[in-house]
Amino acid sequence: MSTGKRKRYWLMKSEPEDFSIDDLERVGTEPWTGVRNYQARNFMRDGMQVGDGVLFYHSNCDVPGIYGIAEVASAAYPDPTQFERKSKYFDAKATREEPRWMLVDVGFVRRFQAPVTLAAIRDRADALGEEFALIRKGTRLSVLPVTAAQWKILLAMEPK
């Protein structure tokens, strides 16, 4: 099943009250619904492939940081919430023939014993490089690309 493409890496943010690494561990695989930013959508639609690594990041919480590892478990497909009138993610301009929003399924790999905190990540900013979007000013995307070198640095920071 190898496509010959190199594995890519991503960081995906979720507010733990909405969906946490514990939730992902419990369900195994989950559609990553609700992304309503075109650049983040494009990363999922055009960049992600099955088997890519995902750093699972908790945002908007007491201790923001990377709480575990997941993987891309499906090719991109239309986010069904865009068609559901009662959903907070409903988009009246989206049609089944021309969906506007895409998602991928994300599968659980493992949880960290303790998070790699945002503070710790900021402390390694020089090693991660200024192109590391998570700590670049003004970047608020929920889906971010991570280089192989950044992936290795971030995994090495996992508290043991």
C-alpha positions in Angstrom: 0.0 0.0 0.0 3.0 2.3 -0.1 2.5 5.2 -2.4 6.1 6.1 -2.4 5.4 9.4 -0.8 7.4 10.5 2.2 5.6 10.5 5.5 4.6 14.0 6.6 3.9 15.3 10.1 1.3 17.6 11.5 0.1 19.3 14.7 -3.6 19.3 15.3 -5.2 21.4 18.0 -8.3 20.6 20.0 -9.8 22.1 23.0 -9.9 19.3 25.5 -13.5 20.1 26.7 -14.6 19.5 23.1 -12.3 16.5 22.2 -9.2 15.4 24.1 -6.5 12.8 23.6 -8.4 10.7 26.2 -11.5 10.9 24.0 -9.5 9.8 21.0 -8.0 6.9 22.9 -11.5 5.8 23.9 -13.0 5.9 20.4 -9.8 4.9 18.5 -10.6 6.9 15.3 -12.5 10.2 14.9 -13.4 12.5 12.0 -11.7 15.8 12.5 -14.8 17.9 12.0 -15.4 21.6 12.3 -12.3 23.1 10.7 -13.4 26.4 9.2 -10.2 28.0 8.0 -9.2 27.6 4.4 -5.5 27.1 5.0 -6.1 24.4 7.6 -8.7 22.8 5.3 -6.1 22.8 2.5 -3.5 21.1 4.7 -6.1 18.3 5.3 -7.4 18.2 1.7 -4.1 18.5 -0.2 -1.3 17.7 2.2 -2.4 14.9 4.5 -2.1 11.2 3.6 -2.9 8.0 5.5 -0.2 7.2 8.0 1.1 10.7 8.5 2.1 11.5 12.1 0.0 13.9 14.2 1.0 15.7 17.4 -2.3 16.0 19.4 -2.3 19.5 21.0 -4.6 20.7 23.7 -5.4 24.4 23.3 -7.4 26.9 25.3 -6.8 25.0 28.6 -4.8 25.4 31.8 -1.7 23.7 30.4 -1.7 23.9 26.6 0.7 21.5 25.0 1.2 18.2 23.1 -0.6 15.4 24.9 0.0 12.5 22.6 0.4 11.1 19.1 -2.2 10.2 16.5 -2.0 9.5 12.8 -4.0 10.4 9.7 -6.4 7.4 9.3 -8.2 8.4 6.1 -7.9 10.4 2.9 -9.7 13.8 3.0 -13.5 13.7 2.5 -16.3 16.3 2.9 -17.0 17.4 6.5 -20.7 16.3 7.1 -21.3 19.1 9.7 -21.3 21.7 6.9 -24.6 20.3 5.6 -26.3 19.9 9.1 -28.5 22.9 9.7 -28.4 22.3 13.5 -24.6 22.1 13.6 -22.6 25.1 14.8 -20.4 24.2 11.7 -23.3 24.5 9.2 -22.3 26.4 6.0 -25.3 27.5 3.9 -23.0 28.0 0.9 -21.8 24.4 1.0 -23.6 21.7 -1.2 -23.0 18.0 -1.4 -22.1 18.5 -5.1 -19.6 21.3 -4.1 -18.6 20.9 -0.5 -16.5 23.7 1.0 -15.0 21.9 4.0 -13.0 18.7 4.2 -11.7 16.6 7.0 -9.6 13.5 7.7 -10.1 10.8 10.2 -7.5 10.8 13.0 -6.5 7.6 14.8 -5.1 7.2 18.3 -1.4 6.1 18.6 -0.4 6.9 22.1 -0.8 9.3 25.0 2.2 11.0 26.7 2.7 10.4 30.4 2.9 14.2 30.8 2.4 16.9 28.2 5.1 18.7 26.2 3.9 22.2 27.4 3.7 25.3 25.3 6.2 26.9 27.7 8.7 24.1 27.1 8.1 24.4 23.3 8.8 28.1 23.5 12.0 27.4 25.4 13.1 25.3 22.3 12.1 28.0 19.8 15.7 28.4 18.4 16.0 24.6 17.8 12.5 24.4 16.2 13.2 27.3 13.9 11.3 30.5 13.2 9.2 28.6 10.6 7.6 26.5 13.3 4.1 27.9 13.1 2.8 27.0 16.6 5.0 29.7 18.3 5.1 32.2 15.5 3.1 35.4 16.4 -0.3 35.7 14.7 -0.6 32.0 13.8 -3.9 30.6 15.1 -4.4 27.6 12.7 -5.8 24.4 14.2 -3.9 22.3 11.7 -0.2 23.0 11.2 2.6 21.3 9.2 5.6 20.0 11.2 9.0 19.2 9.6 10.6 15.8 10.3 13.3 17.6 12.3 10.7 19.5 14.4 8.9 16.2 15.0 12.0 14.6 16.3 12.8 17.6 18.6 9.2 17.6 20.0 9.1 13.9 20.6 12.5 14.1 22.4 10.9 16.7 24.7 8.3 14.2 26.0 8.7 13.9 29.8 9.7 10.4 30.8 
